[in-house]
């Protein structure tokens, strides 16, 4: 799951390619994209008539076509693509969503087909810097790809009556003159909604902007659950997942099993400081790639080289030389140094 530094990385990279660009086409390949937001009953999300995907065929979000991107901002884990004329496209990647930007100066397939169904030659499949989706590995540089001659449409493509999408699990394609933005999402939880610019729903605290230690202490005062699960509660704090929760608690010297209510304000300050520092570095490293995270241009992040505890069971703690342990917490792995974390 992309955590906050990964979403921030995408926003920064989108800001290097999108502002000033006009939307030439937008295709919703999976009508479920919009419906989820509506089902959630979030009254802040409004679909202008023209932005509702057309259920009768390929979804066209007509209200956005022709608009120019003003800026890309992040609010919590929402990516806000702000358009001129006061509309914002709010994108949330949820469990497995990722964004890929393909620059237009890459030559299109030359056999007269439309941009569909690109598969790598067998040799490229072994390359490390490829996109890996459910065992399928696709290289990102188009010159090394070839077009499959007879591609059977994917079940999803059949369902929405379309040619096979650019990449497996493509759900949304936005075409600009400089390139194409593709939302890829194997598990189909990502959401996309168009809303007036002024709507800013209440958001959880943002670790990149500094967590309010005093207020966290107040909220945690009555909560007996482990501090790690408290940190990962997305209703309270935006974007701390399993990797960063382990790293933040190690940096703060706090045992992840301690009840949230047992932390003093000074300890919450350590947590806030650790979260800000770790997230800053993670963004500078374009995220943590331990499994499938890739940045906007398909490259792995490098923050995994800086992880102190996550997935390092048995390895020596870089602070005290003791052994990193892995424990189970709520069905998920937690890594800690039992000497450094109290
Ligand atoms: Zn240690």
py3Dmol code that shows the C-alpha trace and the ligand (Angstrom):
import py3Dmol

protein = """\
ATOM      1  CA  UNK A   1       0.000   0.000   0.000  1.00  0.00           C
ATOM      2  CA  UNK A   2       1.421   3.415  -0.851  1.00  0.00           C
ATOM      3  CA  UNK A   3       2.028   5.279   2.395  1.00  0.00           C
ATOM      4  CA  UNK A   4       2.308   9.040   2.792  1.00  0.00           C
ATOM      5  CA  UNK A   5       5.895   9.484   1.468  1.00  0.00           C
ATOM      6  CA  UNK A   6       4.967   7.526  -1.666  1.00  0.00           C
ATOM      7  CA  UNK A   7       1.891   9.683  -2.290  1.00  0.00           C
ATOM      8  CA  UNK A   8       3.972  12.824  -1.661  1.00  0.00           C
ATOM      9  CA  UNK A   9       6.572  11.515  -4.140  1.00  0.00           C
ATOM     10  CA  UNK A  10       3.875  11.095  -6.790  1.00  0.00           C
ATOM     11  CA  UNK A  11       2.550  14.615  -6.168  1.00  0.00           C
ATOM     12  CA  UNK A  12       6.003  16.147  -6.505  1.00  0.00           C
ATOM     13  CA  UNK A  13       6.680  14.219  -9.692  1.00  0.00           C
ATOM     14  CA  UNK A  14       3.245  15.071 -11.134  1.00  0.00           C
ATOM     15  CA  UNK A  15       4.098  18.718 -10.484  1.00  0.00           C
ATOM     16  CA  UNK A  16       7.122  18.388 -12.741  1.00  0.00           C
ATOM     17  CA  UNK A  17       5.051  17.230 -15.729  1.00  0.00           C
ATOM     18  CA  UNK A  18       1.401  18.314 -15.448  1.00  0.00           C
ATOM     19  CA  UNK A  19       1.025  22.034 -14.621  1.00  0.00           C
ATOM     20  CA  UNK A  20       0.187  23.959 -17.777  1.00  0.00           C
ATOM     21  CA  UNK A  21      -0.826  20.799 -19.618  1.00  0.00           C
ATOM     22  CA  UNK A  22      -4.297  20.548 -21.127  1.00  0.00           C
ATOM     23  CA  UNK A  23      -6.315  17.340 -20.804  1.00  0.00           C
ATOM     24  CA  UNK A  24      -6.867  15.979 -24.309  1.00  0.00           C
ATOM     25  CA  UNK A  25      -8.753  12.832 -23.395  1.00  0.00           C
ATOM     26  CA  UNK A  26      -9.797  10.998 -20.309  1.00  0.00           C
ATOM     27  CA  UNK A  27     -11.077   7.460 -20.197  1.00  0.00           C
ATOM     28  CA  UNK A  28     -12.505   5.619 -17.264  1.00  0.00           C
ATOM     29  CA  UNK A  29     -11.804   1.981 -18.122  1.00  0.00           C
ATOM     30  CA  UNK A  30     -13.532   0.737 -14.991  1.00  0.00           C
ATOM     31  CA  UNK A  31     -16.891   2.339 -14.111  1.00  0.00           C
ATOM     32  CA  UNK A  32     -16.442   1.195 -10.528  1.00  0.00           C
ATOM     33  CA  UNK A  33     -13.817   3.932 -10.064  1.00  0.00           C
ATOM     34  CA  UNK A  34     -16.396   6.648  -9.465  1.00  0.00           C
ATOM     35  CA  UNK A  35     -19.032   4.552  -7.797  1.00  0.00           C
ATOM     36  CA  UNK A  36     -16.970   3.766  -4.732  1.00  0.00           C
ATOM     37  CA  UNK A  37     -16.793   7.386  -3.619  1.00  0.00           C
ATOM     38  CA  UNK A  38     -20.541   7.684  -3.995  1.00  0.00           C
ATOM     39  CA  UNK A  39     -21.165   4.480  -2.049  1.00  0.00           C
ATOM     40  CA  UNK A  40     -18.978   5.704   0.767  1.00  0.00           C
ATOM     41  CA  UNK A  41     -21.630   8.355   1.338  1.00  0.00           C
ATOM     42  CA  UNK A  42     -19.053  11.111   1.522  1.00  0.00           C
ATOM     43  CA  UNK A  43     -21.245  14.142   1.075  1.00  0.00           C
ATOM     44  CA  UNK A  44     -18.216  16.295   0.301  1.00  0.00           C
ATOM     45  CA  UNK A  45     -17.677  14.494  -2.969  1.00  0.00           C
ATOM     46  CA  UNK A  46     -19.831  15.890  -5.755  1.00  0.00           C
ATOM     47  CA  UNK A  47     -19.968  14.528  -9.247  1.00  0.00           C
ATOM     48  CA  UNK A  48     -20.843  17.160 -11.834  1.00  0.00           C
ATOM     49  CA  UNK A  49     -23.210  15.578 -14.407  1.00  0.00           C
ATOM     50  CA  UNK A  50     -20.555  15.731 -17.060  1.00  0.00           C
ATOM     51  CA  UNK A  51     -17.998  13.979 -14.903  1.00  0.00           C
ATOM     52  CA  UNK A  52     -20.005  10.850 -14.182  1.00  0.00           C
ATOM     53  CA  UNK A  53     -18.637   7.943 -16.168  1.00  0.00           C
ATOM     54  CA  UNK A  54     -21.070   6.879 -18.860  1.00  0.00           C
ATOM     55  CA  UNK A  55     -22.261   3.411 -17.870  1.00  0.00           C
ATOM     56  CA  UNK A  56     -23.375   2.612 -21.419  1.00  0.00           C
ATOM     57  CA  UNK A  57     -19.860   2.228 -22.726  1.00  0.00           C
ATOM     58  CA  UNK A  58     -16.371   3.546 -22.238  1.00  0.00           C
ATOM     59  CA  UNK A  59     -16.548   6.110 -19.496  1.00  0.00           C
ATOM     60  CA  UNK A  60     -15.663   9.602 -20.624  1.00  0.00           C
ATOM     61  CA  UNK A  61     -15.212  12.200 -17.968  1.00  0.00           C
ATOM     62  CA  UNK A  62     -16.197  14.944 -20.372  1.00  0.00           C
ATOM     63  CA  UNK A  63     -16.156  17.781 -17.865  1.00  0.00           C
ATOM     64  CA  UNK A  64     -12.399  17.555 -17.542  1.00  0.00           C
ATOM     65  CA  UNK A  65     -11.449  17.404 -21.206  1.00  0.00           C
ATOM     66  CA  UNK A  66      -9.981  20.673 -22.445  1.00  0.00           C
ATOM     67  CA  UNK A  67      -9.132  21.914 -18.977  1.00  0.00           C
ATOM     68  CA  UNK A  68      -5.613  22.896 -18.086  1.00  0.00           C
ATOM     69  CA  UNK A  69      -3.852  21.598 -14.959  1.00  0.00           C
ATOM     70  CA  UNK A  70      -2.986  24.417 -12.583  1.00  0.00           C
ATOM     71  CA  UNK A  71      -1.181  22.436  -9.873  1.00  0.00           C
ATOM     72  CA  UNK A  72      -1.040  19.107  -8.105  1.00  0.00           C
ATOM     73  CA  UNK A  73      -1.365  19.123  -4.339  1.00  0.00           C
ATOM     74  CA  UNK A  74      -1.672  16.520  -1.629  1.00  0.00           C
ATOM     75  CA  UNK A  75      -4.246  16.491   1.136  1.00  0.00           C
ATOM     76  CA  UNK A  76      -3.681  13.514   3.400  1.00  0.00           C
ATOM     77  CA  UNK A  77      -3.373  10.617   0.991  1.00  0.00           C
ATOM     78  CA  UNK A  78      -5.534  12.320  -1.644  1.00  0.00           C
ATOM     79  CA  UNK A  79      -3.808  13.529  -4.786  1.00  0.00           C
ATOM     80  CA  UNK A  80      -5.565  16.697  -5.936  1.00  0.00           C
ATOM     81  CA  UNK A  81      -5.117  17.581  -9.598  1.00  0.00           C
ATOM     82  CA  UNK A  82      -6.357  21.155  -9.669  1.00  0.00           C
ATOM     83  CA  UNK A  83      -7.761  22.390 -12.980  1.00  0.00           C
ATOM     84  CA  UNK A  84      -8.278  25.906 -14.166  1.00  0.00           C
ATOM     85  CA  UNK A  85     -11.911  26.907 -13.833  1.00  0.00           C
ATOM     86  CA  UNK A  86     -12.208  25.600 -10.300  1.00  0.00           C
ATOM     87  CA  UNK A  87     -12.474  21.841 -10.598  1.00  0.00           C
ATOM     88  CA  UNK A  88     -10.277  19.372  -8.760  1.00  0.00           C
ATOM     89  CA  UNK A  89      -9.807  15.715  -9.616  1.00  0.00           C
ATOM     90  CA  UNK A  90      -9.228  13.897  -6.328  1.00  0.00           C
ATOM     91  CA  UNK A  91      -7.457  10.579  -6.621  1.00  0.00           C
ATOM     92  CA  UNK A  92      -6.879   8.094  -3.813  1.00  0.00           C
ATOM     93  CA  UNK A  93      -4.742   5.030  -4.467  1.00  0.00           C
ATOM     94  CA  UNK A  94      -6.056   2.987  -1.499  1.00  0.00           C
ATOM     95  CA  UNK A  95      -4.651  -0.576  -1.325  1.00  0.00           C
ATOM     96  CA  UNK A  96      -2.883  -1.276  -4.577  1.00  0.00           C
ATOM     97  CA  UNK A  97      -3.219   1.747  -6.869  1.00  0.00           C
ATOM     98  CA  UNK A  98      -0.238   3.214  -8.655  1.00  0.00           C
ATOM     99  CA  UNK A  99       0.293   5.965 -11.191  1.00  0.00           C
ATOM    100  CA  UNK A 100       2.458   5.739 -14.247  1.00  0.00           C
ATOM    101  CA  UNK A 101       3.348   8.612 -16.560  1.00  0.00           C
ATOM    102  CA  UNK A 102       4.399   7.777 -20.103  1.00  0.00           C
ATOM    103  CA  UNK A 103       6.052  10.671 -21.900  1.00  0.00           C
ATOM    104  CA  UNK A 104       4.662  11.437 -25.352  1.00  0.00           C
ATOM    105  CA  UNK A 105       8.078  11.670 -26.981  1.00  0.00           C
ATOM    106  CA  UNK A 106       8.395   7.901 -26.741  1.00  0.00           C
ATOM    107  CA  UNK A 107       7.585   6.574 -30.221  1.00  0.00           C
ATOM    108  CA  UNK A 108       4.196   4.834 -30.484  1.00  0.00           C
ATOM    109  CA  UNK A 109       3.928   1.258 -31.733  1.00  0.00           C
ATOM    110  CA  UNK A 110       4.520   1.361 -35.484  1.00  0.00           C
ATOM    111  CA  UNK A 111       2.176  -1.289 -36.889  1.00  0.00           C
ATOM    112  CA  UNK A 112      -0.853   0.937 -37.120  1.00  0.00           C
ATOM    113  CA  UNK A 113      -2.505  -0.323 -33.992  1.00  0.00           C
ATOM    114  CA  UNK A 114      -3.685   2.012 -31.336  1.00  0.00           C
ATOM    115  CA  UNK A 115      -1.681   2.257 -28.170  1.00  0.00           C
ATOM    116  CA  UNK A 116      -2.868  -1.035 -26.728  1.00  0.00           C
ATOM    117  CA  UNK A 117      -1.576  -4.248 -25.448  1.00  0.00           C
ATOM    118  CA  UNK A 118       2.088  -3.774 -25.039  1.00  0.00           C
ATOM    119  CA  UNK A 119       4.138  -6.715 -23.901  1.00  0.00           C
ATOM    120  CA  UNK A 120       7.859  -6.959 -23.319  1.00  0.00           C
ATOM    121  CA  UNK A 121      10.219  -9.202 -25.212  1.00  0.00           C
ATOM    122  CA  UNK A 122      11.186 -12.213 -23.050  1.00  0.00           C
ATOM    123  CA  UNK A 123      14.640 -10.803 -22.318  1.00  0.00           C
ATOM    124  CA  UNK A 124      13.251  -7.605 -20.806  1.00  0.00           C
ATOM    125  CA  UNK A 125      11.082  -9.584 -18.415  1.00  0.00           C
ATOM    126  CA  UNK A 126      14.105 -10.388 -16.279  1.00  0.00           C
ATOM    127  CA  UNK A 127      15.136  -6.789 -15.832  1.00  0.00           C
ATOM    128  CA  UNK A 128      15.027  -5.512 -12.297  1.00  0.00           C
ATOM    129  CA  UNK A 129      13.614  -2.087 -13.077  1.00  0.00           C
ATOM    130  CA  UNK A 130      10.398  -3.450 -14.488  1.00  0.00           C
ATOM    131  CA  UNK A 131       6.876  -3.054 -13.272  1.00  0.00           C
ATOM    132  CA  UNK A 132       5.725  -6.210 -11.592  1.00  0.00           C
ATOM    133  CA  UNK A 133       2.008  -6.822 -11.410  1.00  0.00           C
ATOM    134  CA  UNK A 134       0.728 -10.135 -10.101  1.00  0.00           C
ATOM    135  CA  UNK A 135       3.703 -12.073 -11.412  1.00  0.00           C
ATOM    136  CA  UNK A 136       3.611 -10.348 -14.786  1.00  0.00           C
ATOM    137  CA  UNK A 137       6.602  -8.156 -15.399  1.00  0.00           C
ATOM    138  CA  UNK A 138       6.423  -5.292 -17.820  1.00  0.00           C
ATOM    139  CA  UNK A 139       9.299  -3.019 -18.694  1.00  0.00           C
ATOM    140  CA  UNK A 140       8.537   0.648 -18.682  1.00  0.00           C
ATOM    141  CA  UNK A 141      10.554   1.924 -21.559  1.00  0.00           C
ATOM    142  CA  UNK A 142       8.449   1.548 -24.659  1.00  0.00           C
ATOM    143  CA  UNK A 143      11.270   1.203 -27.204  1.00  0.00           C
ATOM    144  CA  UNK A 144      12.045  -2.170 -25.653  1.00  0.00           C
ATOM    145  CA  UNK A 145       8.498  -3.361 -26.011  1.00  0.00           C
ATOM    146  CA  UNK A 146       6.608  -4.894 -28.860  1.00  0.00           C
ATOM    147  CA  UNK A 147       2.927  -4.999 -29.639  1.00  0.00           C
ATOM    148  CA  UNK A 148       1.248  -8.323 -29.199  1.00  0.00           C
ATOM    149  CA  UNK A 149      -0.309  -9.253 -32.555  1.00  0.00           C
ATOM    150  CA  UNK A 150      -3.397 -11.002 -31.314  1.00  0.00           C
ATOM    151  CA  UNK A 151      -4.244  -9.925 -27.837  1.00  0.00           C
ATOM    152  CA  UNK A 152      -7.333 -11.342 -26.192  1.00  0.00           C
ATOM    153  CA  UNK A 153      -9.195  -8.614 -24.316  1.00  0.00           C
ATOM    154  CA  UNK A 154      -8.929  -8.828 -20.548  1.00  0.00           C
ATOM    155  CA  UNK A 155     -12.157  -9.693 -18.682  1.00  0.00           C
ATOM    156  CA  UNK A 156     -12.376  -6.094 -17.519  1.00  0.00           C
ATOM    157  CA  UNK A 157     -11.897  -4.756 -21.035  1.00  0.00           C
ATOM    158  CA  UNK A 158     -14.625  -7.096 -22.271  1.00  0.00           C
ATOM    159  CA  UNK A 159     -16.922  -5.939 -19.527  1.00  0.00           C
ATOM    160  CA  UNK A 160     -16.641  -2.298 -20.448  1.00  0.00           C
ATOM    161  CA  UNK A 161     -16.589  -3.126 -24.142  1.00  0.00           C
ATOM    162  CA  UNK A 162     -13.133  -1.822 -24.847  1.00  0.00           C
ATOM    163  CA  UNK A 163      -9.862  -2.784 -26.356  1.00  0.00           C
ATOM    164  CA  UNK A 164      -7.342  -4.138 -23.855  1.00  0.00           C
ATOM    165  CA  UNK A 165      -5.850  -1.389 -21.733  1.00  0.00           C
ATOM    166  CA  UNK A 166      -2.310  -0.156 -22.018  1.00  0.00           C
ATOM    167  CA  UNK A 167      -1.132  -2.121 -19.006  1.00  0.00           C
ATOM    168  CA  UNK A 168      -2.895  -4.911 -17.139  1.00  0.00           C
ATOM    169  CA  UNK A 169      -5.204  -3.512 -14.466  1.00  0.00           C
ATOM    170  CA  UNK A 170      -5.316  -0.055 -16.072  1.00  0.00           C
ATOM    171  CA  UNK A 171      -8.420   1.675 -14.776  1.00  0.00           C
ATOM    172  CA  UNK A 172      -8.065   5.280 -15.853  1.00  0.00           C
ATOM    173  CA  UNK A 173      -6.145   6.948 -18.670  1.00  0.00           C
ATOM    174  CA  UNK A 174      -5.667  10.709 -18.883  1.00  0.00           C
ATOM    175  CA  UNK A 175      -4.048  11.972 -22.068  1.00  0.00           C
ATOM    176  CA  UNK A 176      -2.053  15.221 -22.166  1.00  0.00           C
ATOM    177  CA  UNK A 177      -0.069  16.625 -25.055  1.00  0.00           C
ATOM    178  CA  UNK A 178       3.164  15.859 -23.201  1.00  0.00           C
ATOM    179  CA  UNK A 179       2.217  12.316 -22.228  1.00  0.00           C
ATOM    180  CA  UNK A 180      -0.269   9.918 -20.709  1.00  0.00           C
ATOM    181  CA  UNK A 181      -1.109   9.322 -17.078  1.00  0.00           C
ATOM    182  CA  UNK A 182      -2.324   5.804 -16.280  1.00  0.00           C
ATOM    183  CA  UNK A 183      -3.904   4.605 -13.043  1.00  0.00           C
ATOM    184  CA  UNK A 184      -3.081   0.942 -12.534  1.00  0.00           C
ATOM    185  CA  UNK A 185      -4.877  -0.877  -9.749  1.00  0.00           C
ATOM    186  CA  UNK A 186      -5.048  -4.685  -9.509  1.00  0.00           C
ATOM    187  CA  UNK A 187      -7.360  -4.701  -6.501  1.00  0.00           C
ATOM    188  CA  UNK A 188      -9.682  -1.959  -7.790  1.00  0.00           C
ATOM    189  CA  UNK A 189     -10.025   0.012  -4.557  1.00  0.00           C
ATOM    190  CA  UNK A 190      -8.598   3.276  -5.925  1.00  0.00           C
ATOM    191  CA  UNK A 191     -11.072   6.121  -6.236  1.00  0.00           C
ATOM    192  CA  UNK A 192     -11.353   9.105  -8.552  1.00  0.00           C
ATOM    193  CA  UNK A 193     -13.769  11.968  -8.040  1.00  0.00           C
ATOM    194  CA  UNK A 194     -14.231  15.401  -9.535  1.00  0.00           C
ATOM    195  CA  UNK A 195     -15.191  18.089  -7.102  1.00  0.00           C
ATOM    196  CA  UNK A 196     -15.309  21.873  -6.814  1.00  0.00           C
ATOM    197  CA  UNK A 197     -11.987  23.279  -5.691  1.00  0.00           C
ATOM    198  CA  UNK A 198     -13.197  24.815  -2.448  1.00  0.00           C
ATOM    199  CA  UNK A 199     -14.265  21.488  -0.944  1.00  0.00           C
ATOM    200  CA  UNK A 200     -11.733  20.363   1.612  1.00  0.00           C
ATOM    201  CA  UNK A 201     -13.077  17.586   3.800  1.00  0.00           C
ATOM    202  CA  UNK A 202     -11.703  17.273   7.317  1.00  0.00           C
ATOM    203  CA  UNK A 203      -8.469  15.344   7.249  1.00  0.00           C
ATOM    204  CA  UNK A 204      -6.411  13.435   9.781  1.00  0.00           C
ATOM    205  CA  UNK A 205      -3.145  14.868  11.069  1.00  0.00           C
ATOM    206  CA  UNK A 206      -0.354  14.976   8.520  1.00  0.00           C
ATOM    207  CA  UNK A 207       3.023  13.672   9.736  1.00  0.00           C
ATOM    208  CA  UNK A 208       4.811  15.658   7.023  1.00  0.00           C
ATOM    209  CA  UNK A 209       3.447  18.856   8.536  1.00  0.00           C
ATOM    210  CA  UNK A 210       4.372  17.833  12.082  1.00  0.00           C
ATOM    211  CA  UNK A 211       2.171  15.761  14.374  1.00  0.00           C
ATOM    212  CA  UNK A 212       0.688  17.664  17.330  1.00  0.00           C
ATOM    213  CA  UNK A 213       2.246  15.787  20.285  1.00  0.00           C
ATOM    214  CA  UNK A 214       0.046  17.375  22.926  1.00  0.00           C
ATOM    215  CA  UNK A 215      -3.159  16.509  21.059  1.00  0.00           C
ATOM    216  CA  UNK A 216      -2.034  12.939  20.328  1.00  0.00           C
ATOM    217  CA  UNK A 217      -1.414  12.517  24.048  1.00  0.00           C
ATOM    218  CA  UNK A 218      -4.967  13.765  24.720  1.00  0.00           C
ATOM    219  CA  UNK A 219      -6.518  11.413  22.161  1.00  0.00           C
ATOM    220  CA  UNK A 220      -4.416   8.451  23.275  1.00  0.00           C
ATOM    221  CA  UNK A 221      -5.109   8.977  26.978  1.00  0.00           C
ATOM    222  CA  UNK A 222      -8.086   6.589  26.926  1.00  0.00           C
ATOM    223  CA  UNK A 223      -6.807   4.093  24.334  1.00  0.00           C
ATOM    224  CA  UNK A 224      -5.239   0.904  25.531  1.00  0.00           C
ATOM    225  CA  UNK A 225      -4.401  -0.549  22.136  1.00  0.00           C
ATOM    226  CA  UNK A 226      -0.737  -0.827  21.108  1.00  0.00           C
ATOM    227  CA  UNK A 227       0.897   2.417  20.070  1.00  0.00           C
ATOM    228  CA  UNK A 228       1.778   0.900  16.700  1.00  0.00           C
ATOM    229  CA  UNK A 229      -1.844   0.306  15.739  1.00  0.00           C
ATOM    230  CA  UNK A 230      -2.711   3.784  17.067  1.00  0.00           C
ATOM    231  CA  UNK A 231      -0.137   5.314  14.708  1.00  0.00           C
ATOM    232  CA  UNK A 232      -1.566   3.324  11.797  1.00  0.00           C
ATOM    233  CA  UNK A 233      -5.159   4.473  12.406  1.00  0.00           C
ATOM    234  CA  UNK A 234      -5.870   6.375   9.202  1.00  0.00           C
ATOM    235  CA  UNK A 235      -8.750   8.266  10.828  1.00  0.00           C
ATOM    236  CA  UNK A 236      -6.283   9.914  13.219  1.00  0.00           C
ATOM    237  CA  UNK A 237      -3.036  10.185  11.282  1.00  0.00           C
ATOM    238  CA  UNK A 238      -2.644  10.126   7.504  1.00  0.00           C
ATOM    239  CA  UNK A 239      -0.503   7.613   5.732  1.00  0.00           C
ATOM    240  CA  UNK A 240       1.530   5.662   8.300  1.00  0.00           C
ATOM    241  CA  UNK A 241       1.530   1.992   7.259  1.00  0.00           C
ATOM    242  CA  UNK A 242       3.388  -1.014   8.590  1.00  0.00           C
ATOM    243  CA  UNK A 243       6.870  -0.125   7.300  1.00  0.00           C
ATOM    244  CA  UNK A 244       6.951   3.445   8.563  1.00  0.00           C
ATOM    245  CA  UNK A 245       5.202   2.618  11.865  1.00  0.00           C
ATOM    246  CA  UNK A 246       8.027   0.174  12.714  1.00  0.00           C
ATOM    247  CA  UNK A 247      10.708   2.653  11.642  1.00  0.00           C
ATOM    248  CA  UNK A 248       9.177   5.623  13.476  1.00  0.00           C
ATOM    249  CA  UNK A 249       8.870   3.685  16.755  1.00  0.00           C
ATOM    250  CA  UNK A 250      12.459   2.466  16.475  1.00  0.00           C
ATOM    251  CA  UNK A 251      13.696   6.009  15.856  1.00  0.00           C
ATOM    252  CA  UNK A 252      11.653   7.233  18.827  1.00  0.00           C
ATOM    253  CA  UNK A 253      12.937   4.366  21.028  1.00  0.00           C
ATOM    254  CA  UNK A 254       9.418   3.194  21.892  1.00  0.00           C
ATOM    255  CA  UNK A 255       8.281  -0.430  22.129  1.00  0.00           C
ATOM    256  CA  UNK A 256       5.446  -0.917  19.615  1.00  0.00           C
ATOM    257  CA  UNK A 257       3.552  -3.135  22.079  1.00  0.00           C
ATOM    258  CA  UNK A 258       3.087  -0.399  24.666  1.00  0.00           C
ATOM    259  CA  UNK A 259      -0.486   0.798  25.123  1.00  0.00           C
ATOM    260  CA  UNK A 260      -1.003   4.145  23.406  1.00  0.00           C
ATOM    261  CA  UNK A 261      -2.245   5.614  26.694  1.00  0.00           C
ATOM    262  CA  UNK A 262       1.099   4.902  28.394  1.00  0.00           C
ATOM    263  CA  UNK A 263       3.092   7.374  26.292  1.00  0.00           C
ATOM    264  CA  UNK A 264       3.929  10.681  27.939  1.00  0.00           C
ATOM    265  CA  UNK A 265       3.788  13.942  25.982  1.00  0.00           C
ATOM    266  CA  UNK A 266       7.591  13.966  25.719  1.00  0.00           C
ATOM    267  CA  UNK A 267       7.405  10.542  24.061  1.00  0.00           C
ATOM    268  CA  UNK A 268       4.755  11.724  21.614  1.00  0.00           C
ATOM    269  CA  UNK A 269       7.125  14.587  20.763  1.00  0.00           C
ATOM    270  CA  UNK A 270       9.803  12.008  19.957  1.00  0.00           C
ATOM    271  CA  UNK A 271       7.302  10.153  17.762  1.00  0.00           C
ATOM    272  CA  UNK A 272       6.361  13.366  15.928  1.00  0.00           C
ATOM    273  CA  UNK A 273      10.012  14.278  15.403  1.00  0.00           C
ATOM    274  CA  UNK A 274      10.886  10.769  14.198  1.00  0.00           C
ATOM    275  CA  UNK A 275       7.895  10.678  11.830  1.00  0.00           C
ATOM    276  CA  UNK A 276       8.818  14.008  10.244  1.00  0.00           C
ATOM    277  CA  UNK A 277      12.490  13.033   9.811  1.00  0.00           C
ATOM    278  CA  UNK A 278      11.736   9.572   8.432  1.00  0.00           C
ATOM    279  CA  UNK A 279       9.110  10.873   6.019  1.00  0.00           C
ATOM    280  CA  UNK A 280      11.425  13.652   4.810  1.00  0.00           C
ATOM    281  CA  UNK A 281      14.118  11.139   3.986  1.00  0.00           C
ATOM    282  CA  UNK A 282      11.645   8.721   2.413  1.00  0.00           C
ATOM    283  CA  UNK A 283      10.392  11.459   0.071  1.00  0.00           C
ATOM    284  CA  UNK A 284      13.969  12.413  -0.817  1.00  0.00           C
ATOM    285  CA  UNK A 285      14.484   8.717  -1.682  1.00  0.00           C
ATOM    286  CA  UNK A 286      11.238   8.561  -3.731  1.00  0.00           C
ATOM    287  CA  UNK A 287       9.659   6.044  -1.388  1.00  0.00           C
ATOM    288  CA  UNK A 288      10.392   2.573  -0.078  1.00  0.00           C
ATOM    289  CA  UNK A 289      10.385  -0.306  -2.548  1.00  0.00           C
ATOM    290  CA  UNK A 290      10.177  -3.567  -0.640  1.00  0.00           C
ATOM    291  CA  UNK A 291       7.652  -5.121  -3.003  1.00  0.00           C
ATOM    292  CA  UNK A 292       5.728  -3.329  -5.717  1.00  0.00           C
ATOM    293  CA  UNK A 293       6.112   0.406  -5.140  1.00  0.00           C
ATOM    294  CA  UNK A 294       7.305   2.304  -8.222  1.00  0.00           C
ATOM    295  CA  UNK A 295       7.339   6.066  -8.691  1.00  0.00           C
ATOM    296  CA  UNK A 296       5.499   8.022 -11.384  1.00  0.00           C
ATOM    297  CA  UNK A 297       8.131   7.112 -13.975  1.00  0.00           C
ATOM    298  CA  UNK A 298       8.266   3.406 -13.073  1.00  0.00           C
ATOM    299  CA  UNK A 299      11.455   3.543 -11.010  1.00  0.00           C
ATOM    300  CA  UNK A 300      12.032   1.923  -7.631  1.00  0.00           C
ATOM    301  CA  UNK A 301      12.528   4.128  -4.597  1.00  0.00           C
ATOM    302  CA  UNK A 302      15.713   3.849  -2.541  1.00  0.00           C
ATOM    303  CA  UNK A 303      14.518   4.336   1.032  1.00  0.00           C
ATOM    304  CA  UNK A 304      14.607   0.578   1.639  1.00  0.00           C
ATOM    305  CA  UNK A 305      18.403   1.010   1.933  1.00  0.00           C
ATOM    306  CA  UNK A 306      17.813   3.131   5.045  1.00  0.00           C
ATOM    307  CA  UNK A 307      15.409   0.865   6.933  1.00  0.00           C
ATOM    308  CA  UNK A 308      16.641   0.189  10.468  1.00  0.00           C
ATOM    309  CA  UNK A 309      14.266  -2.561  11.596  1.00  0.00           C
ATOM    310  CA  UNK A 310      11.621  -3.440   8.987  1.00  0.00           C
ATOM    311  CA  UNK A 311      12.218  -6.933   7.628  1.00  0.00           C
ATOM    312  CA  UNK A 312      15.642  -7.146   9.335  1.00  0.00           C
ATOM    313  CA  UNK A 313      14.912  -9.916  11.864  1.00  0.00           C
ATOM    314  CA  UNK A 314      18.124 -11.544  13.103  1.00  0.00           C
ATOM    315  CA  UNK A 315      20.289  -8.735  11.737  1.00  0.00           C
ATOM    316  CA  UNK A 316      22.303  -6.596  14.171  1.00  0.00           C
ATOM    317  CA  UNK A 317      20.734  -3.359  15.402  1.00  0.00           C
ATOM    318  CA  UNK A 318      22.769  -0.487  13.959  1.00  0.00           C
ATOM    319  CA  UNK A 319      22.427   1.425  17.204  1.00  0.00           C
ATOM    320  CA  UNK A 320      23.279  -1.154  19.901  1.00  0.00           C
ATOM    321  CA  UNK A 321      24.513  -4.238  18.044  1.00  0.00           C
ATOM    322  CA  UNK A 322      21.713  -6.394  19.499  1.00  0.00           C
ATOM    323  CA  UNK A 323      19.487  -8.559  17.345  1.00  0.00           C
ATOM    324  CA  UNK A 324      16.391  -7.195  15.562  1.00  0.00           C
ATOM    325  CA  UNK A 325      13.280  -9.222  16.398  1.00  0.00           C
ATOM    326  CA  UNK A 326      10.096  -9.905  14.496  1.00  0.00           C
ATOM    327  CA  UNK A 327       6.891 -10.285  16.435  1.00  0.00           C
ATOM    328  CA  UNK A 328       3.268 -10.683  15.419  1.00  0.00           C
ATOM    329  CA  UNK A 329       0.861  -7.877  16.166  1.00  0.00           C
ATOM    330  CA  UNK A 330      -2.723  -8.067  15.016  1.00  0.00           C
ATOM    331  CA  UNK A 331      -1.838 -10.588  12.318  1.00  0.00           C
ATOM    332  CA  UNK A 332       0.968  -8.465  10.878  1.00  0.00           C
ATOM    333  CA  UNK A 333       4.704  -8.476  11.385  1.00  0.00           C
ATOM    334  CA  UNK A 334       6.308  -5.909  13.654  1.00  0.00           C
ATOM    335  CA  UNK A 335      10.065  -5.441  13.774  1.00  0.00           C
ATOM    336  CA  UNK A 336      11.857  -3.944  16.747  1.00  0.00           C
ATOM    337  CA  UNK A 337      15.068  -3.824  18.730  1.00  0.00           C
ATOM    338  CA  UNK A 338      14.158  -5.046  22.231  1.00  0.00           C
ATOM    339  CA  UNK A 339      17.193  -3.253  23.687  1.00  0.00           C
ATOM    340  CA  UNK A 340      16.715   0.181  22.072  1.00  0.00           C
ATOM    341  CA  UNK A 341      12.927   0.283  22.305  1.00  0.00           C
ATOM    342  CA  UNK A 342      11.357   0.568  25.756  1.00  0.00           C
TER     343      UNK A 342
END
"""
ligand_1 = """\
1
ZN
Zn 19.232 -1.679 19.334
"""
view = py3Dmol.view(width=600, height=400)
view.addModel(protein, "pdb")
view.setStyle({"model": 0}, {"cartoon": {"style": "trace"}})
view.addModel(ligand_1, "xyz")
view.setStyle({"model": 1}, {"stick": {}})
view.zoomTo()
view.show()
